Structures are given as structure tokens and as C-alpha cells.
Amino acid sequence: MTDEEFWKFVDENATADTTRLRLKHRGNPDIFEAIEQIDLQRKSADKFSNSPRRRLHTRLAVEQSTSDNIARLHATLAGGARSIFDMTMGLGTDALAFAAIPGATVTAIEHNPQLVATSRINYASIPNLQIIEADSTEWLQSTARQFDLIYIDPARRSDSGDRVYNLHDCTPDVLSLLPLIFAHAPRLMVKCSPMIDITATIRELNHCSAIFIIESAGECRELLAIADSSTELPSDNVPITAISTVGDSFTFTTAQEREAQGIYGNPQAGQYIYEPSAAIMKCAPFKLLCDRYCLTALSPNSHVYFSSTLIPDFPGRVREIVAVEPYTSGNLKRFCARWGNASVAVRNFTQSADKLRSQLRVKDSDHLRVVATTTATSAPILIIARQIS
């Protein structure tokens, strides 16, 4: 199939049943490749909604690739770098975003020959993006080239296919490569699993200068670590930033969190309830939230906050409290009749959200939200809150 025929088939069958298409065209590998492309385009519709049209390659490559909006954030965090080396190109989403930096030149390496061939077709019109087929570690060992920034997204699966989280267990091992990397660039940007331990990453990654916890669509997507060869910060002074693709951010150090004074109390109807975002929950500046936003926390472990005045720039969910009720069998039985349907959340609570939803006999509703949590005196309560109009 020519490229034109390939995309014509994809477009004409964009909404077709791909199982039936495979049965109809069995024995035709060109058509099967186009059918697989239809499935991959559907699977990645949200992830690559702003990319130029391109062929995708394997479900695993799509799963492991950075999304468009996070790749643009990576480019923003590149800190003015003009020569960038991407050691793990994959589908090329990050390389494409780096190449969009004004005046930047990007060298991207990929060892999979099929991915390289596909990327050279996809990005043929981008003159400042050089694609090389090689092992990135071996290539770096053999070159004298220098860069402003090296970016790496190491594979986070073991030989058996299990997920791994620590930098030492990823492929390649970034920690052992650090001297080689710093011989070719003063700065390193590492994409890590959102499950990785922040404290251990700062401690193990020499010259760590910043940590970013990146959130998109309400979920914590990744941890991005920056290392700078000229930086020697104590681990508790490394800035940690919870940041979202829509622009919310909160920066602190563990030293600041350690020195902060949490304020605790009990919420009342008419006040506002604040639930931290997923990125905030990951990096855990729980006492600092009280200090910086003049909030009162329910208890040290509940991570639910409230105030009498509305604070619109809080990094998370904000609602108006309409009632605070004890967690009793009577209140559970009467809840649906009194309040109707509601979304359900639990914080430092004995029941799961699904179990509580069943007890309340409600279906999800954006209008009302019930947060089951525990006070500083260990009393279980239900906080009922509504959207702010």
C-alpha cells in the first residue's frame, strides 16, 4: 500500500468493527497493518490529540509514550536548552516537543529499527530533529558531541515484563550512567514512574536539582527528576513541584514542610472543603498547605482542609460544605432520601469508597460530593459539599 492508500483505508474505516475487518481481510498483511493502526489511533485519541498525523507503532510503544500535553510541559521545563539529546526516542513525542523550542536542535536515538523507520517517515518535515538508529549508551560513549540537556525515559519493565519503579531497576540504569551523561551535558532530565519514592530518588540521583510531580486529567502521571552537574543541594532543600498540565503548581522543600505548623479543627456547614490534587497527595506538603493557604486541616492523616473564606487558587478540589454529619447507621440509611445522588470519596477512613457508596445507596453525581473521613479525635464523619456556582 502507498502512504495515501494506507491513510485512505484508515480514514474510511475509522469507526468500523476492527475484528470484522480482520476476518474480511485475513491473509493481507498490508491491510492488517492499517487495521492495527485504527486500533492504535483509537487507543491513543486522548493521549495524542494535538500531534500531527503520524503512524503509531505497537500497543506497548503507545502505552509507554509521553502524551502530547506532558511532552509540551517537558519542553517548557527544559530551561532554555538549545541542543537536546533524547536517549530513548520511542514514538518521538518528547523529541517532537523539544524540536518545537525556538532555535533548538534535537538528536534522538532509538534502537528499534521499525520505530526508527516509522519515525523518519513521520518527522521527515522537521529539519531540526535528527533521528539515529543505535544503542544510546554505546553511541554516547563513542561521540565527542556536547549538549545543553540530555533527556531519558528509561524502560520501566523487567525482562519478565513486570513493572519496576526504582531508577536502578530501569533500562538503562540512569544512576550508573550519570558520569557518562555529565561528560556530554550539564543537565539531565529523567522521566520516572509516578510510583517512585521521591525521597529515595533525590538521595540516589547525584546533583538532583529539582523534582516535578506531573498531573494530567486528575491523575498523577509521572515524576520528572532534573540533575545539574553544578548543583550540590542538601536533599531536604531540593525543590519539589506539584504541577499540572493546565498550569497549577505548588513548590516546596521537605525542609519547609518539616518546619511548617499544621492547624487542626472541625469543619462546619457554610465553610469550604479543600481536597488536594493527585500531585499534591504524592509529594505530601500537608502542613504547608495550612500555612500557605490559611487553611485548617481536619487531622494530620485525613488530608482534608477547610476555611471560612473561598480560596480559588488552591491546587485541588474546592466545594462548599452544606452539612457535617456523624457516620452512623441512621445517617447512612437516610442519606439518599435526604440528599440524593453524590460522588463519594474517603480519606483516612475504614471503608472503601465503593463500600460507602453501596451503604449510601447513591450513584455518582457532580452536583453533590460526600467525603467520609476521620477527625483529630478519631470520630468518623460525613462531609456533604456542593459545587460552587
C-alpha positions in Angstrom: 0.0 0.0 0.0 1.1 3.5 -0.7 1.0 6.0 2.1 -2.0 7.6 0.5 -3.8 4.2 0.2 -2.9 3.4 3.8 -4.4 6.6 5.3 -7.5 6.4 3.0 -8.2 2.9 4.4 -7.7 4.1 8.0 -10.0 7.1 7.5 -12.7 5.2 5.7 -12.8 2.6 8.5 -12.2 4.8 11.5 -15.4 3.7 13.2 -15.6 0.2 11.8 -15.5 -3.0 13.8 -11.8 -4.0 13.5 -12.5 -7.6 14.5 -14.7 -8.0 11.4 -12.2 -6.1 9.3 -9.5 -8.6 10.3 -11.8 -11.5 9.3 -12.7 -9.9 6.0 -9.0 -9.1 5.1 -7.2 -12.1 6.6 -4.1 -13.0 4.7 -3.4 -9.4 3.7 -0.5 -8.1 5.9 -0.7 -4.5 4.5 -4.4 -4.3 5.4 -3.7 -5.8 8.8 -1.2 -3.1 9.5 -3.8 -0.4 8.6 -6.4 -2.2 10.8 -3.9 -2.2 13.7 -3.3 1.5 13.1 -7.0 2.1 13.5 -7.0 0.4 16.9 -3.9 2.3 18.0 -5.4 5.6 16.9 -8.5 4.9 18.9 -6.5 3.8 22.0 -4.4 7.0 21.9 -7.0 9.5 20.8 -6.8 11.5 24.1 -3.0 11.0 24.5 -2.1 12.3 21.1 -4.9 14.7 20.4 -2.6 17.5 19.4 0.1 15.6 17.5 0.5 15.9 13.7 -0.8 12.9 11.9 1.6 10.0 12.2 1.9 6.3 12.1 1.9 4.7 15.6 3.9 1.6 16.4 2.8 -1.3 18.7 0.5 -1.1 21.7 3.4 -1.1 24.1 5.1 1.8 22.4 1.8 3.8 22.7 1.3 2.8 26.3 4.9 3.9 27.2 4.9 7.1 25.2 4.5 10.5 26.8 1.3 12.3 26.0 1.2 15.5 23.9 0.4 17.8 26.8 3.0 16.4 29.1 5.6 16.5 26.3 4.9 20.2 25.9 5.4 20.6 29.7 8.8 18.8 29.4 9.8 21.3 26.7 8.8 24.2 29.0 10.9 22.7 31.8 13.9 22.3 29.5 15.1 25.6 30.8 16.2 27.3 27.7 18.2 24.4 26.3 19.0 24.6 22.6 20.9 21.4 21.9 19.0 18.4 23.3 19.8 14.7 23.2 16.8 12.3 23.6 18.3 8.9 24.6 15.1 7.0 24.4 13.0 8.3 21.4 10.3 5.7 21.2 7.4 7.2 19.3 9.1 10.6 19.4 6.5 12.6 21.3 9.1 14.2 23.5 11.6 14.8 20.7 8.8 16.5 18.7 8.0 18.8 21.6 11.7 19.6 22.2 12.1 20.4 18.5 9.3 23.0 18.8 11.5 25.1 21.1 12.6 28.1 19.1 16.2 27.7 18.0 16.5 24.2 19.3 18.2 21.2 17.7 17.3 17.7 18.8 19.2 14.5 18.4 17.1 11.4 19.2 18.2 7.8 19.4 16.1 4.7 19.1 17.4 1.1 18.9 14.3 -0.5 17.4 14.7 -0.3 13.6 11.0 -0.4 12.9 10.4 2.5 15.2 13.3 4.4 13.5 11.9 3.8 10.1 8.4 4.9 11.1 9.7 8.0 12.9 11.8 9.0 9.9 8.6 9.0 7.8 6.5 10.7 10.5 9.0 13.5 11.1 10.6 13.9 7.7 9.4 17.5 7.6 11.2 18.6 10.8 14.7 19.7 9.8 16.0 20.3 13.4 15.3 16.7 14.5 18.0 14.2 13.8 17.0 10.5 14.3 19.7 7.9 14.8 19.3 4.1 15.0 21.7 2.9 17.7 22.1 1.9 21.3 22.1 5.3 23.0 24.6 4.3 25.7 27.1 3.0 23.1 26.6 6.0 20.9 27.2 8.4 23.8 30.4 6.5 24.7 31.7 6.9 21.1 30.9 10.5 20.4 32.5 13.8 21.4 29.3 15.8 20.9 28.1 18.1 23.6 24.5 19.1 24.5 22.8 21.5 26.8 20.4 18.8 28.0 20.0 15.1 27.9 16.6 13.6 28.3 15.9 9.9 29.1 12.7 7.9 29.6 14.1 4.5 30.7 12.1 1.4 30.3 10.2 0.5 33.4 9.7 -3.2 32.8 11.9 -6.1 33.8 13.0 -8.9 31.5 9.9 -10.8 32.7 7.6 -8.0 31.8 6.9 -6.9 35.4 6.7 -3.2 36.2 9.7 -1.7 38.0 9.9 1.6 39.8 13.4 2.4 41.1 15.9 4.0 38.8 18.4 1.2 39.4 16.0 -1.3 38.0 15.1 0.6 34.9 16.8 0.1 31.5 19.2 1.7 31.0 20.4 2.3 34.6 20.4 6.0 34.8 22.3 6.1 38.1 25.3 4.2 36.7 25.3 6.3 33.5 25.4 9.6 35.3 29.2 10.2 34.9 28.9 9.5 31.2 25.9 11.8 30.8 27.6 14.7 32.6 30.6 14.3 30.4 28.3 15.3 27.5 25.8 17.7 29.1 25.5 19.7 32.2 21.8 18.9 32.8 19.8 15.7 32.8 16.0 15.2 32.7 14.7 11.8 33.8 11.1 10.6 33.3 10.2 8.3 36.2 7.2 6.2 37.3 4.6 8.1 39.4 5.0 5.3 41.9 8.7 6.0 42.5 9.8 7.1 46.0 10.6 10.9 46.0 13.0 10.9 48.9 14.9 7.9 47.6 15.2 9.4 44.1 16.6 12.7 45.5 19.0 10.8 47.7 20.2 8.4 44.9 20.3 10.8 41.9 23.5 12.8 42.4 23.3 16.5 41.8 19.5 16.4 41.8 18.3 20.0 41.4 14.5 19.7 41.1 11.7 17.2 41.2 8.4 17.7 39.3 5.3 15.6 40.1 3.2 15.9 36.9 -0.6 15.6 36.9 -2.9 15.4 33.9 -6.7 14.9 33.8 -6.8 14.5 37.6 -4.2 11.7 37.8 -0.5 11.7 38.8 1.2 10.6 35.6 4.9 10.8 36.3 7.8 12.1 38.3 10.3 14.2 36.4 13.8 14.5 38.0 16.3 17.1 37.0 20.0 16.7 37.7 22.5 19.5 37.2 26.3 18.8 37.4 26.9 22.2 39.0 24.3 21.7 41.8 25.1 20.3 45.2 21.9 20.7 47.2 21.2 19.0 50.5 18.4 16.5 49.9 15.9 18.4 52.1 16.5 21.6 50.1 15.8 20.2 46.6 12.7 22.0 45.3 9.7 19.7 44.7 6.9 21.0 42.5 3.4 19.5 42.1 2.4 20.7 38.6 -0.5 20.0 36.3 -0.8 20.3 32.5 -3.4 23.1 33.0 -0.9 25.3 34.9 -1.5 24.7 38.6 1.8 24.4 40.6 3.0 24.2 44.2 6.7 24.3 45.0 8.3 23.5 48.4 11.1 21.6 50.0 11.0 18.9 52.6 12.8 21.3 55.0 9.9 23.8 54.7 7.3 21.0 55.2 9.2 19.8 58.3 9.2 23.3 59.8 5.6 24.1 59.0 2.9 24.2 61.7 -0.3 22.3 60.9 -3.6 23.7 62.2 -6.4 21.3 63.1 -10.1 21.6 63.8 -13.6 20.5 62.8 -15.5 21.8 59.7 -18.9 23.3 59.7 -21.7 23.9 57.2 -21.2 27.1 55.3 -17.4 26.7 55.1 -15.4 25.4 52.2 -13.7 22.0 51.9 -10.4 21.5 50.1 -9.2 18.2 48.7 -5.6 18.2 47.4 -4.9 17.2 43.9 -3.3 13.9 43.0 0.1 15.5 42.5 -0.1 17.2 45.9 -1.1 13.9 47.5 2.0 12.3 46.0 4.5 14.9 47.2 2.8 15.4 50.6 3.3 19.1 51.7 0.4 18.6 54.1 1.3 21.0 56.8 2.5 23.7 54.3 -1.0 23.8 52.8 -2.3 25.1 56.1 0.4 27.8 56.2 0.3 29.0 52.6 -3.4 29.0 52.1 -4.6 29.8 55.6 -6.4 26.6 55.9 -7.4 24.4 58.8 -6.8 20.6 58.5 -9.2 18.0 59.8 -6.4 15.8 61.2 -2.8 15.0 60.5 -3.7 11.9 58.5 -7.0 12.9 56.8 -5.6 15.4 54.3 -8.9 17.3 54.2 -8.9 21.1 54.7 -11.4 23.8 55.2 -11.8 27.5 55.6 -14.5 30.1 56.1 -13.4 32.1 53.0 -13.1 30.9 49.5 -9.5 30.4 48.2 -9.9 29.9 44.4 -6.2 29.1 43.6 -6.0 26.0 45.8 -4.3 23.1 44.0 -7.2 20.6 44.1 -10.9 20.3 44.5 -12.9 23.1 46.3 -16.6 22.8 47.3 -19.0 24.5 49.7 -19.9 22.4 52.8 -23.7 22.0 53.3 -23.6 19.6 56.2 -21.3 17.7 58.5 -22.9 14.5 59.9 -21.7 11.7 62.2 -21.1 8.4 60.4 -24.0 6.4 61.9 -26.3 3.8 60.5 -29.2 6.1 60.7 -27.5 8.8 58.7 -26.4 6.2 56.1 -30.0 4.9 55.7 -31.5 8.4 55.3 -28.7 9.9 53.1 -30.1 9.2 49.7 -33.7 10.2 50.6 -32.4 13.5 52.1 -29.5 14.4 49.7 -30.0 12.4 46.5 -27.1 11.1 44.5 -23.5 12.2 45.1 -19.9 11.4 44.3 -18.1 9.6 47.1 -14.6 9.9 48.5 -12.9 8.5 51.5 -9.9 9.9 53.4 -8.3 8.1 56.3 -11.5 6.0 56.6 -12.2 2.4 57.4 -14.5 1.8 54.4 -13.6 1.9 50.7 -15.4 4.4 48.5 -17.2 1.6 46.8 -18.4 0.1 50.1 -19.6 3.5 51.3 -21.4 4.2 48.0 -23.3 0.9 48.5 -24.2 1.9 52.1 -25.4 5.3 51.0 -27.3 3.8 48.0 -26.2 6.6 45.7 -25.0 7.0 42.2 -22.2 9.4 41.1 -23.3 13.0 40.7 -21.1 16.1 40.0 -23.5 18.3 41.9 -23.0 16.8 45.4 -20.0 15.1 47.0 -19.7 13.3 50.3 -16.3 12.9 51.9 -16.1 10.3 54.6 -13.1 10.9 56.9 -11.9 10.9 60.5 -11.4 13.9 62.8 -8.4 14.5 65.1 -10.3 12.7 67.9 -10.8 9.6 65.6 -14.5 10.3 65.1 -15.8 9.2 61.7 -17.8 11.9 59.9 -19.5 12.6 56.6 -18.9 16.0 55.0 -21.5 16.8 52.4 -20.5 19.5 49.9 -21.8 21.0 46.7 -20.3 22.6 43.7 -19.6 26.3 43.9 -21.8 28.2 41.5 
